[in-house]
Amino acid sequence: MKTALTIAGSDSGGGAGIQADLKAFSANGVYGMSVITAVTAQNTVEVRSVQDIDTDIIRDQIEAVFDDIQVDAVKIGMLSKPETIEVVIEGLKKYKPSFIVLDPVMVSKGGHHLLQPEAVEKLKELLPLATVITPNIPEAEVLTGLTITNLDDMKKACEKIYELGVKTVLLKGGHLNSEPNDLFYDGQTFHLIEGKRFYTKNTHGTGCTLSAAIAANLAKGMSLLDAVQKAKCYISVAIEHSLDLGHGHGPTHHFYQLYKKELAFNE
């Protein structure tokens, strides 16, 4: 059994964060573990409050997992303050996992800022440790200072993020007024990862889910580009069959294929 560890915040609504990551790990065939960096009180409509976890507890969680269980890949999500980022950097340098997928979570679907402004520069110190970073358009604009409106802008942003020291960049294009095509850049070659737009408001946790699926695929031994492409297929199905739960942005369907098989079996 391959394993993956998520280092991220908890979403009480179950659609994003730690909850989404663990579902995506399971759906993609790996054993999931977690280090919780913050607890959020949120649902499909809003984030009501955030409680950061004490850094000593974060450090203890990291050490408890790595000291006992083989970690084949790490996915990193919400790291809201500089002190949290620093303790995560310390842990990664100590244990040196083979694969690190960094999803730079900055703003919730409802517009709540999940990364403190003073933490942005600290987050850049984490980039050289990452195997791949998976920003969306707004996050890439914060990291680069660029305005991104088309594919050429995406290429420039990828190059600028790559210069910050990350090994590869997956820039997600879902915020553009076109098909949700993502751009993969390894410092030499651009690969366009094509997607299909599904007109649904139920997209809560899509970024978390995609990055977790990439981590799961890397844990299973896929090449990085194959891991990204397979994860893109997975999240596309999850969005296509997303769940109309709550009064806001409902969650994606992490286990659609499993539920489909179960329904067919019961029939």
C-alpha positions as CSV (number, residue, x, y, z in Angstrom):
1,M,0.0,0.0,0.0
2,K,1.5,3.3,-1.1
3,T,0.9,6.3,1.2
4,A,0.4,10.1,1.0
5,L,0.4,12.8,3.6
6,T,-1.6,16.0,3.5
7,I,-0.5,19.0,5.4
8,A,-3.4,21.4,5.3
9,G,-6.4,23.0,7.1
10,S,-9.6,21.2,8.1
11,D,-12.9,22.1,6.3
12,S,-15.9,21.4,8.6
13,G,-18.1,21.3,5.5
14,G,-16.1,18.3,4.1
15,G,-15.6,19.7,0.6
16,A,-12.0,21.1,0.7
17,G,-8.9,20.9,2.8
18,I,-7.9,17.8,4.8
19,Q,-11.3,16.2,4.1
20,A,-11.0,16.6,0.4
21,D,-7.4,15.4,0.3
22,L,-8.1,12.2,2.3
23,K,-11.1,11.4,0.0
24,A,-8.9,12.0,-3.1
25,F,-6.1,9.8,-1.7
26,S,-8.6,7.0,-1.1
27,A,-10.3,7.3,-4.4
28,N,-6.9,7.2,-6.2
29,G,-5.7,4.1,-4.3
30,V,-3.3,5.2,-1.6
31,Y,-3.5,5.3,2.2
32,G,-4.0,8.9,3.5
33,M,-2.5,10.6,6.5
34,S,-2.9,14.1,7.8
35,V,-1.2,17.0,9.5
36,I,-3.8,19.7,10.4
37,T,-2.4,23.2,10.3
38,A,-5.7,25.1,11.0
39,V,-9.3,24.4,11.8
40,T,-11.9,26.3,9.8
41,A,-15.6,26.7,10.6
42,Q,-17.0,26.7,7.0
43,N,-19.7,25.4,4.8
44,T,-20.6,25.7,1.1
45,V,-21.4,29.4,1.6
46,E,-18.7,30.9,3.8
47,V,-15.7,30.6,6.1
48,R,-17.0,31.8,9.5
49,S,-13.8,31.6,11.5
50,V,-10.2,30.1,11.4
51,Q,-8.2,28.8,14.3
52,D,-4.5,28.2,13.6
53,I,-3.0,25.1,15.2
54,D,-0.1,25.7,17.5
55,T,3.2,25.2,15.8
56,D,4.4,22.7,18.4
57,I,1.4,20.5,17.6
58,I,2.1,20.8,13.9
59,R,5.7,19.8,14.4
60,D,4.6,16.8,16.6
61,Q,2.1,15.7,13.9
62,I,4.8,15.7,11.2
63,E,7.2,13.8,13.4
64,A,4.6,11.3,14.6
65,V,3.8,10.3,11.0
66,F,7.3,10.3,9.5
67,D,8.8,8.5,12.5
68,D,6.4,5.6,12.1
69,I,5.0,5.3,8.6
70,Q,6.7,5.4,5.2
71,V,5.5,8.6,3.4
72,D,5.6,8.2,-0.4
73,A,4.3,11.7,-1.3
74,V,3.3,14.9,0.5
75,K,0.5,17.3,-0.5
76,I,0.6,20.8,1.1
77,G,-2.4,23.0,1.3
78,M,-3.4,25.8,3.7
79,L,-0.5,27.3,5.6
80,S,-2.0,30.5,6.8
81,K,0.8,32.2,8.7
82,P,4.6,32.5,8.5
83,E,5.3,30.5,11.7
84,T,3.3,27.6,10.2
85,I,5.2,27.7,7.0
86,E,8.5,27.7,8.9
87,V,7.7,24.6,10.9
88,V,6.6,22.8,7.7
89,I,9.8,23.7,6.0
90,E,11.8,22.4,8.9
91,G,9.9,19.1,8.8
92,L,10.3,18.6,5.1
93,K,14.1,19.4,5.3
94,K,14.4,16.9,8.1
95,Y,12.5,14.0,6.5
96,K,13.1,14.7,2.8
97,P,10.1,13.1,1.2
98,S,10.5,12.1,-2.4
99,F,7.5,14.1,-3.8
100,I,6.0,17.3,-2.6
101,V,2.9,18.8,-4.2
102,L,2.3,22.4,-3.1
103,D,-1.1,23.9,-3.6
104,P,-0.7,27.6,-2.5
105,V,-4.1,28.0,-0.9
106,M,-4.8,31.8,-0.5
107,V,-8.5,32.5,-0.8
108,S,-11.6,30.3,-0.2
109,K,-14.3,29.8,-2.8
110,G,-16.4,32.3,-0.9
111,G,-13.7,34.9,-0.9
112,H,-12.2,34.5,2.6
113,H,-8.4,35.1,2.7
114,L,-6.8,31.9,4.1
115,L,-3.2,33.1,3.7
116,Q,-2.1,36.1,5.7
117,P,-0.5,38.8,3.5
118,E,2.7,38.7,5.5
119,A,2.9,34.9,4.8
120,V,3.2,35.2,1.0
121,E,6.9,36.0,1.0
122,K,7.5,33.2,3.5
123,L,5.6,30.8,1.2
124,K,8.1,31.5,-1.5
125,E,10.8,29.9,0.7
126,L,8.9,26.7,0.5
127,L,8.9,26.6,-3.3
128,P,12.4,25.1,-3.8
129,L,11.4,22.1,-1.8
130,A,8.3,21.4,-4.0
131,T,8.2,18.8,-6.8
132,V,5.4,20.8,-8.3
133,I,3.3,23.8,-7.4
134,T,-0.4,24.0,-8.5
135,P,-1.6,27.7,-8.4
136,N,-4.8,28.9,-10.0
137,I,-4.8,32.2,-11.9
138,P,-5.4,34.6,-8.9
139,E,-2.7,32.8,-6.8
140,A,-0.2,33.0,-9.7
141,E,-0.9,36.7,-10.0
142,V,-0.1,37.2,-6.3
143,L,3.1,35.1,-6.6
144,T,4.3,36.9,-9.7
145,G,2.8,40.3,-9.7
146,L,1.6,39.7,-13.3
147,T,-1.9,40.1,-14.7
148,I,-3.0,36.9,-16.4
149,T,-5.7,37.0,-19.1
150,N,-4.6,34.5,-21.8
151,L,-2.2,31.6,-22.6
152,D,0.8,33.8,-23.3
153,D,0.3,35.4,-19.9
154,M,0.2,31.9,-18.3
155,K,3.5,31.0,-19.9
156,K,5.1,34.2,-18.6
157,A,3.7,33.4,-15.1
158,C,5.0,29.8,-15.2
159,E,8.5,31.0,-16.1
160,K,8.5,33.6,-13.3
161,I,7.3,31.0,-10.7
162,Y,9.9,28.5,-12.0
163,E,12.5,31.1,-11.4
164,L,11.5,31.1,-7.7
165,G,13.1,27.7,-7.4
166,V,10.3,25.2,-7.9
167,K,11.0,22.2,-10.0
168,T,7.8,22.2,-12.1
169,V,4.7,24.4,-12.3
170,L,1.1,23.4,-13.1
171,L,-0.8,26.7,-13.6
172,K,-4.6,26.0,-13.6
173,G,-6.6,28.0,-16.2
174,G,-10.1,27.5,-14.8
175,H,-10.5,31.2,-14.0
176,L,-10.0,32.3,-17.6
177,N,-13.1,32.8,-19.9
178,S,-12.3,29.8,-22.0
179,E,-12.0,26.0,-21.6
180,P,-10.3,25.2,-18.2
181,N,-6.9,24.2,-19.8
182,D,-4.0,23.9,-17.4
183,L,-0.3,24.7,-18.3
184,F,2.5,22.4,-17.2
185,Y,6.0,23.7,-17.3
186,D,9.2,21.9,-16.3
187,G,11.7,24.7,-17.1
188,Q,12.2,23.6,-20.7
189,T,8.9,22.5,-22.2
190,F,5.3,23.7,-21.9
191,H,2.5,21.0,-21.9
192,L,-1.1,22.1,-22.3
193,I,-3.4,19.9,-20.2
194,E,-6.8,20.3,-21.8
195,G,-10.0,20.3,-19.9
196,K,-13.8,20.6,-20.5
197,R,-15.8,23.2,-18.7
198,F,-18.8,22.0,-16.8
199,Y,-21.3,24.7,-15.9
200,T,-21.9,24.0,-12.3
201,K,-21.5,26.1,-9.1
202,N,-20.5,23.0,-7.2
203,T,-16.8,23.3,-7.4
204,H,-15.8,23.6,-3.8
205,G,-12.5,21.9,-3.1
206,T,-11.4,21.4,-6.8
207,G,-7.9,22.7,-6.2
208,C,-7.3,20.6,-3.1
209,T,-8.7,17.6,-4.8
210,L,-6.5,18.0,-7.9
211,S,-3.3,18.4,-6.0
212,A,-4.1,15.5,-3.7
213,A,-4.7,13.3,-6.7
214,I,-1.4,14.3,-8.2
215,A,0.3,13.4,-4.9
216,A,-1.4,10.0,-4.9
217,N,-0.3,9.3,-8.5
218,L,3.3,10.2,-7.7
219,A,3.1,7.9,-4.6
220,K,2.1,5.1,-7.0
221,G,5.2,5.7,-9.2
222,M,3.8,7.6,-12.1
223,S,5.9,10.1,-13.9
224,L,5.1,13.7,-13.0
225,L,3.4,14.5,-16.3
226,D,1.4,11.3,-16.2
227,A,0.4,12.0,-12.6
228,V,-0.9,15.5,-13.6
229,Q,-2.8,14.2,-16.6
230,K,-4.4,11.4,-14.7
231,A,-5.4,13.7,-11.9
232,K,-6.9,16.1,-14.4
233,C,-9.1,13.3,-15.7
234,Y,-10.1,12.4,-12.1
235,I,-11.1,16.0,-11.1
236,S,-13.0,16.5,-14.3
237,V,-15.2,13.5,-13.5
238,A,-15.6,14.7,-10.0
239,I,-16.7,18.1,-11.2
240,E,-19.0,16.7,-13.9
241,H,-20.8,14.7,-11.2
242,S,-20.5,17.2,-8.4
243,L,-22.9,17.2,-5.5
244,D,-25.7,19.7,-5.1
245,L,-25.3,20.0,-1.3
246,G,-25.8,23.2,0.8
247,H,-26.8,26.6,-0.4
248,G,-23.5,27.7,-1.9
249,H,-20.7,26.0,-3.8
250,G,-21.3,22.3,-3.3
251,P,-18.5,19.8,-3.3
252,T,-17.1,17.7,-6.1
253,H,-17.9,13.9,-6.1
254,H,-14.7,12.3,-5.0
255,F,-16.1,8.8,-5.1
256,Y,-18.3,8.9,-8.2
257,Q,-16.8,5.9,-9.9
258,L,-17.1,3.8,-6.6
259,Y,-20.7,4.9,-6.1
260,K,-21.5,4.1,-9.8
261,K,-20.2,0.6,-9.3
262,E,-22.1,0.2,-6.1
263,L,-25.4,1.3,-7.7
264,A,-24.8,-1.1,-10.6
265,F,-24.2,-3.9,-8.2
266,N,-27.3,-3.3,-6.2
267,E,-29.4,-3.2,-9.4
